[in-house]
Amino acid sequence: MATRATYRFIDRSDWRPITTVYNHWDGYPEGAASHLCTVRNAEDFIRRNEQSEITPGHEAHGDTEWRYDIYYGAGQEPTVEWFERKMPYTNFEHFESVDEIPLSDFCERFGYKEEAA
């Protein structure tokens, strides 16, 4: 489904730049879990999601319905905060934070199941 989203990867250790990635497909939380739960950083995300592309930031795409901020760093459990566009859609900047939780909890909440080898 064409549910557009942006994913901003923020390294808490401050040595990597913030990288935002746009993905045209499956941006709702269940789809985002399938994209996020197998990656460590923006580079991984792009490698595993060929249709994704680096973008200047969340605001660069006026057609997104979801935004995700992924916080990660050496020795720290990644967390994800996600934002949903609220009506009216004419206000492209009207996003509200839904929640911020550890990435592992996000994956569990939205039904990500690791494929058997």
Backbone as JSON Lines, residues from 0, in Angstrom:
{"i":0,"aa":"M","n":[0.84,-1.18,0.0],"ca":[0.0,0.0,0.0],"c":[0.89,1.24,0.0]}
{"i":1,"aa":"A","n":[0.51,2.26,-0.74],"ca":[1.31,3.48,-0.85],"c":[1.06,4.42,0.32]}
{"i":2,"aa":"T","n":[1.55,4.04,1.47],"ca":[1.48,4.88,2.66],"c":[2.88,5.42,2.88]}
{"i":3,"aa":"R","n":[3.07,6.69,2.59],"ca":[4.39,7.3,2.59],"c":[4.85,7.67,4.01]}
{"i":4,"aa":"A","n":[6.16,7.53,4.23],"ca":[6.72,7.84,5.54],"c":[8.17,8.27,5.4]}
{"i":5,"aa":"T","n":[8.63,9.0,6.4],"ca":[10.05,9.32,6.51],"c":[10.57,8.76,7.82]}
{"i":6,"aa":"Y","n":[11.85,8.36,7.79],"ca":[12.52,7.74,8.93],"c":[13.79,8.52,9.19]}
{"i":7,"aa":"R","n":[13.87,9.16,10.35],"ca":[15.06,9.94,10.71],"c":[15.88,9.15,11.72]}
{"i":8,"aa":"F","n":[17.12,8.85,11.34],"ca":[18.03,8.07,12.18],"c":[18.97,9.03,12.9]}
{"i":9,"aa":"I","n":[18.93,8.99,14.24],"ca":[19.68,9.91,15.07],"c":[20.61,9.11,15.97]}
{"i":10,"aa":"D","n":[21.92,9.27,15.75],"ca":[22.92,8.56,16.53],"c":[23.17,9.33,17.82]}
{"i":11,"aa":"R","n":[22.87,8.72,18.95],"ca":[23.04,9.38,20.26],"c":[24.51,9.64,20.59]}
{"i":12,"aa":"S","n":[25.42,8.93,19.95],"ca":[26.83,9.13,20.25],"c":[27.4,10.36,19.52]}
{"i":13,"aa":"D","n":[26.6,10.96,18.64],"ca":[26.92,12.23,18.0],"c":[28.05,12.18,16.97]}
{"i":14,"aa":"W","n":[28.49,11.04,16.56],"ca":[29.57,11.04,15.58],"c":[29.08,10.79,14.16]}
{"i":15,"aa":"R","n":[27.85,10.4,13.98],"ca":[27.27,10.24,12.64],"c":[26.27,11.36,12.4]}
{"i":16,"aa":"P","n":[26.15,11.78,11.15],"ca":[25.14,12.81,10.86],"c":[23.73,12.22,10.97]}
{"i":17,"aa":"I","n":[22.77,13.07,11.24],"ca":[21.38,12.65,11.21],"c":[21.02,12.37,9.76]}
{"i":18,"aa":"T","n":[20.42,11.22,9.51],"ca":[20.05,10.84,8.15],"c":[18.55,10.56,8.11]}
{"i":19,"aa":"T","n":[17.88,11.16,7.14],"ca":[16.45,10.93,6.96],"c":[16.24,10.19,5.65]}
{"i":20,"aa":"V","n":[15.37,9.2,5.7],"ca":[15.09,8.36,4.55],"c":[13.59,8.42,4.25]}
{"i":21,"aa":"Y","n":[13.26,8.55,2.98],"ca":[11.88,8.54,2.52],"c":[11.56,7.17,1.93]}
{"i":22,"aa":"N","n":[10.38,6.66,2.25],"ca":[9.94,5.39,1.7],"c":[8.48,5.56,1.26]}
{"i":23,"aa":"H","n":[8.2,5.24,0.02],"ca":[6.89,5.44,-0.59],"c":[5.87,4.4,-0.14]}
{"i":24,"aa":"W","n":[6.32,3.26,0.35],"ca":[5.41,2.14,0.63],"c":[5.39,1.75,2.11]}
{"i":25,"aa":"D","n":[4.24,1.27,2.55],"ca":[4.08,0.62,3.86],"c":[4.58,1.44,5.04]}
{"i":26,"aa":"G","n":[4.21,2.72,5.09],"ca":[4.68,3.59,6.17],"c":[3.87,3.51,7.45]}
{"i":27,"aa":"Y","n":[2.72,2.83,7.43],"ca":[1.93,2.67,8.65],"c":[2.76,1.86,9.65]}
{"i":28,"aa":"P","n":[2.45,1.89,10.94],"ca":[3.32,1.25,11.94],"c":[3.63,-0.22,11.69]}
{"i":29,"aa":"E","n":[2.67,-1.02,11.24],"ca":[2.96,-2.44,10.99],"c":[3.98,-2.58,9.85]}
{"i":30,"aa":"G","n":[3.84,-1.76,8.82],"ca":[4.81,-1.78,7.73],"c":[6.16,-1.24,8.17]}
{"i":31,"aa":"A","n":[6.14,-0.18,8.98],"ca":[7.39,0.38,9.49],"c":[8.15,-0.66,10.31]}
{"i":32,"aa":"A","n":[7.42,-1.45,11.08],"ca":[8.07,-2.5,11.88],"c":[8.81,-3.47,10.96]}
{"i":33,"aa":"S","n":[8.19,-3.82,9.83],"ca":[8.86,-4.75,8.91],"c":[10.11,-4.12,8.3]}
{"i":34,"aa":"H","n":[10.14,-2.78,8.2],"ca":[11.32,-2.09,7.68],"c":[12.39,-1.89,8.76]}
{"i":35,"aa":"L","n":[11.96,-1.55,9.98],"ca":[12.89,-1.13,11.03],"c":[13.46,-2.26,11.88]}
{"i":36,"aa":"C","n":[12.75,-3.34,12.02],"ca":[13.12,-4.35,13.01],"c":[14.28,-5.23,12.58]}
{"i":37,"aa":"T","n":[14.78,-5.03,11.39],"ca":[15.94,-5.81,10.93],"c":[17.14,-4.93,10.62]}
{"i":38,"aa":"V","n":[17.1,-3.66,11.03],"ca":[18.19,-2.75,10.68],"c":[18.84,-2.16,11.93]}
{"i":39,"aa":"R","n":[20.08,-1.69,11.75],"ca":[20.81,-1.05,12.84],"c":[20.92,0.45,12.67]}
{"i":40,"aa":"N","n":[20.86,0.94,11.41],"ca":[21.06,2.36,11.14],"c":[20.51,2.69,9.74]}
{"i":41,"aa":"A","n":[20.68,3.93,9.3],"ca":[20.15,4.37,8.01],"c":[20.75,3.58,6.85]}
{"i":42,"aa":"E","n":[22.02,3.27,6.93],"ca":[22.66,2.52,5.85],"c":[22.02,1.14,5.69]}
{"i":43,"aa":"D","n":[21.78,0.47,6.8],"ca":[21.09,-0.82,6.77],"c":[19.69,-0.68,6.16]}
{"i":44,"aa":"F","n":[18.99,0.35,6.59],"ca":[17.63,0.58,6.11],"c":[17.6,0.7,4.58]}
{"i":45,"aa":"I","n":[18.52,1.48,4.04],"ca":[18.56,1.69,2.59],"c":[18.93,0.4,1.87]}
{"i":46,"aa":"R","n":[19.87,-0.34,2.4],"ca":[20.27,-1.61,1.78],"c":[19.1,-2.61,1.72]}
{"i":47,"aa":"R","n":[18.31,-2.64,2.77],"ca":[17.24,-3.64,2.86],"c":[15.91,-3.17,2.26]}
{"i":48,"aa":"N","n":[15.83,-1.89,1.95],"ca":[14.61,-1.33,1.37],"c":[15.0,-0.56,0.11]}
{"i":49,"aa":"E","n":[15.1,-1.28,-0.98],"ca":[15.63,-0.71,-2.22],"c":[14.82,0.47,-2.75]}
{"i":50,"aa":"Q","n":[13.55,0.56,-2.42],"ca":[12.74,1.66,-2.9],"c":[12.91,2.93,-2.07]}
{"i":51,"aa":"S","n":[13.7,2.88,-1.01],"ca":[13.91,4.05,-0.15],"c":[14.97,4.97,-0.73]}
{"i":52,"aa":"E","n":[14.95,6.22,-0.28],"ca":[15.93,7.2,-0.74],"c":[16.24,8.2,0.37]}
{"i":53,"aa":"I","n":[17.47,8.67,0.41],"ca":[17.86,9.7,1.37],"c":[17.17,10.99,0.98]}
{"i":54,"aa":"T","n":[16.71,11.72,1.98],"ca":[15.98,12.97,1.76],"c":[16.49,14.0,2.77]}
{"i":55,"aa":"P","n":[16.31,15.3,2.49],"ca":[16.84,16.33,3.4],"c":[16.23,16.32,4.81]}
{"i":56,"aa":"G","n":[15.02,15.82,4.97],"ca":[14.4,15.81,6.29],"c":[12.93,15.42,6.2]}
{"i":57,"aa":"H","n":[12.28,15.34,7.36],"ca":[10.86,14.99,7.38],"c":[10.04,15.94,6.51]}
{"i":58,"aa":"E","n":[10.38,17.21,6.53],"ca":[9.58,18.23,5.86],"c":[9.72,18.22,4.34]}
{"i":59,"aa":"A","n":[10.68,17.49,3.8],"ca":[10.95,17.51,2.37],"c":[9.85,16.86,1.54]}
{"i":60,"aa":"H","n":[9.03,16.03,2.15],"ca":[7.96,15.34,1.43],"c":[6.62,15.72,2.05]}
{"i":61,"aa":"G","n":[5.83,16.47,1.31],"ca":[4.55,16.93,1.82],"c":[3.45,15.88,1.77]}
{"i":62,"aa":"D","n":[3.76,14.7,1.23],"ca":[2.72,13.68,1.08],"c":[2.83,12.54,2.08]}
{"i":63,"aa":"T","n":[3.65,12.69,3.11],"ca":[3.8,11.59,4.07],"c":[2.67,11.59,5.09]}
{"i":64,"aa":"E","n":[2.36,10.41,5.57],"ca":[1.35,10.25,6.61],"c":[1.96,9.92,7.97]}
{"i":65,"aa":"W","n":[3.2,9.41,7.94],"ca":[3.87,9.0,9.17],"c":[5.3,9.49,9.16]}
{"i":66,"aa":"R","n":[5.81,9.79,10.35],"ca":[7.22,10.13,10.55],"c":[7.74,9.29,11.71]}
{"i":67,"aa":"Y","n":[8.98,8.83,11.56],"ca":[9.61,8.01,12.59],"c":[10.97,8.6,12.93]}
{"i":68,"aa":"D","n":[11.26,8.76,14.21],"ca":[12.59,9.14,14.68],"c":[13.16,7.93,15.4]}
{"i":69,"aa":"I","n":[14.29,7.43,14.9],"ca":[14.94,6.27,15.47],"c":[16.22,6.74,16.14]}
{"i":70,"aa":"Y","n":[16.31,6.55,17.45],"ca":[17.47,6.94,18.22],"c":[18.29,5.69,18.52]}
{"i":71,"aa":"Y","n":[19.56,5.73,18.19],"ca":[20.42,4.57,18.41],"c":[21.81,5.05,18.8]}
{"i":72,"aa":"G","n":[22.64,4.14,19.27],"ca":[24.01,4.47,19.63],"c":[24.68,3.27,20.26]}
{"i":73,"aa":"A","n":[25.98,3.31,20.28],"ca":[26.76,2.19,20.81],"c":[26.36,1.92,22.26]}
{"i":74,"aa":"G","n":[26.05,0.66,22.53],"ca":[25.74,0.25,23.89],"c":[24.38,0.69,24.4]}
{"i":75,"aa":"Q","n":[23.54,1.24,23.54],"ca":[22.23,1.71,23.97],"c":[21.15,1.01,23.16]}
{"i":76,"aa":"E","n":[20.05,0.68,23.81],"ca":[18.94,0.08,23.08],"c":[18.28,1.14,22.21]}
{"i":77,"aa":"P","n":[18.07,0.85,20.93],"ca":[17.4,1.81,20.06],"c":[15.97,2.09,20.53]}
{"i":78,"aa":"T","n":[15.53,3.31,20.33],"ca":[14.14,3.68,20.59],"c":[13.56,4.28,19.32]}
{"i":79,"aa":"V","n":[12.25,4.28,19.25],"ca":[11.57,4.89,18.11],"c":[10.42,5.75,18.63]}
{"i":80,"aa":"E","n":[10.34,6.96,18.09],"ca":[9.2,7.83,18.33],"c":[8.51,8.0,16.99]}
{"i":81,"aa":"W","n":[7.2,7.84,16.97],"ca":[6.51,7.99,15.7],"c":[5.4,9.02,15.81]}
{"i":82,"aa":"F","n":[5.17,9.65,14.66],"ca":[4.25,10.78,14.54],"c":[3.27,10.49,13.42]}
{"i":83,"aa":"E","n":[2.02,10.83,13.65],"ca":[0.98,10.63,12.64],"c":[0.46,11.99,12.19]}
{"i":84,"aa":"R","n":[0.24,12.12,10.86],"ca":[-0.36,13.35,10.34],"c":[-1.81,13.42,10.81]}
{"i":85,"aa":"K","n":[-2.18,14.56,11.3],"ca":[-3.55,14.77,11.76],"c":[-4.29,15.65,10.77]}
{"i":86,"aa":"M","n":[-5.57,15.52,10.75],"ca":[-6.41,16.31,9.86],"c":[-6.36,17.76,10.29]}
{"i":87,"aa":"P","n":[-6.55,18.71,9.42],"ca":[-6.77,18.5,7.99],"c":[-5.45,18.28,7.26]}
{"i":88,"aa":"Y","n":[-5.48,17.51,6.19],"ca":[-4.28,17.22,5.41],"c":[-3.73,18.45,4.71]}
{"i":89,"aa":"T","n":[-4.49,19.53,4.66],"ca":[-3.98,20.75,4.03],"c":[-2.87,21.38,4.84]}
{"i":90,"aa":"N","n":[-2.78,21.05,6.13],"ca":[-1.7,21.55,6.97],"c":[-0.62,20.47,7.02]}
{"i":91,"aa":"F","n":[0.37,20.6,6.12],"ca":[1.37,19.55,5.96],"c":[2.27,19.37,7.17]}
{"i":92,"aa":"E","n":[2.28,20.3,8.08],"ca":[3.15,20.18,9.24],"c":[2.41,19.75,10.5]}
{"i":93,"aa":"H","n":[1.16,19.35,10.37],"ca":[0.38,18.98,11.55],"c":[0.54,17.49,11.86]}
{"i":94,"aa":"F","n":[1.62,17.17,12.55],"ca":[1.89,15.81,12.99],"c":[1.86,15.78,14.51]}
{"i":95,"aa":"E","n":[1.34,14.71,15.05],"ca":[1.32,14.55,16.51],"c":[2.08,13.28,16.9]}
{"i":96,"aa":"S","n":[2.85,13.39,17.96],"ca":[3.58,12.24,18.48],"c":[2.59,11.2,18.99]}
{"i":97,"aa":"V","n":[2.78,9.97,18.58],"ca":[1.93,8.87,19.03],"c":[2.54,8.25,20.29]}
{"i":98,"aa":"D","n":[3.85,7.95,20.23],"ca":[4.5,7.29,21.36],"c":[6.01,7.26,21.11]}
{"i":99,"aa":"E","n":[6.77,7.01,22.15],"ca":[8.21,6.74,22.02],"c":[8.52,5.57,22.94]}
{"i":100,"aa":"I","n":[9.03,4.49,22.34],"ca":[9.29,3.27,23.09],"c":[10.55,2.6,22.54]}
{"i":101,"aa":"P","n":[11.11,1.64,23.27],"ca":[12.23,0.88,22.73],"c":[11.82,0.21,21.41]}
{"i":102,"aa":"L","n":[12.75,0.15,20.48],"ca":[12.47,-0.44,19.18],"c":[11.99,-1.88,19.32]}
{"i":103,"aa":"S","n":[12.53,-2.63,20.26],"ca":[12.09,-4.02,20.45],"c":[10.61,-4.07,20.83]}
{"i":104,"aa":"D","n":[10.15,-3.13,21.65],"ca":[8.72,-3.07,22.02],"c":[7.86,-2.67,20.82]}
{"i":105,"aa":"F","n":[8.38,-1.74,20.02],"ca":[7.67,-1.33,18.79],"c":[7.48,-2.54,17.88]}
{"i":106,"aa":"C","n":[8.53,-3.32,17.7],"ca":[8.46,-4.5,16.84],"c":[7.45,-5.51,17.37]}
{"i":107,"aa":"E","n":[7.44,-5.7,18.67],"ca":[6.49,-6.63,19.27],"c":[5.06,-6.1,19.15]}
{"i":108,"aa":"R","n":[4.87,-4.81,19.42],"ca":[3.53,-4.21,19.38],"c":[2.91,-4.32,17.99]}
{"i":109,"aa":"F","n":[3.73,-4.14,16.96],"ca":[3.18,-4.1,15.6],"c":[3.41,-5.39,14.82]}
{"i":110,"aa":"G","n":[3.62,-6.46,15.57],"ca":[3.54,-7.8,15.0],"c":[4.68,-8.25,14.12]}
{"i":111,"aa":"Y","n":[5.86,-7.63,14.26],"ca":[6.97,-8.09,13.45],"c":[7.4,-9.48,13.92]}
{"i":112,"aa":"K","n":[7.47,-10.39,12.99],"ca":[7.94,-11.74,13.29],"c":[9.16,-12.01,12.45]}
{"i":113,"aa":"E","n":[10.27,-12.36,13.11],"ca":[11.49,-12.68,12.38],"c":[11.27,-13.97,11.61]}
{"i":114,"aa":"E","n":[11.65,-13.94,10.33],"ca":[11.47,-15.12,9.48],"c":[12.42,-16.22,9.91]}
{"i":115,"aa":"A","n":[11.93,-17.45,9.87],"ca":[12.75,-18.6,10.23],"c":[13.82,-18.82,9.16]}
{"i":116,"aa":"A","n":[15.01,-19.18,9.61],"ca":[16.12,-19.39,8.67],"c":[15.99,-20.68,7.9]}
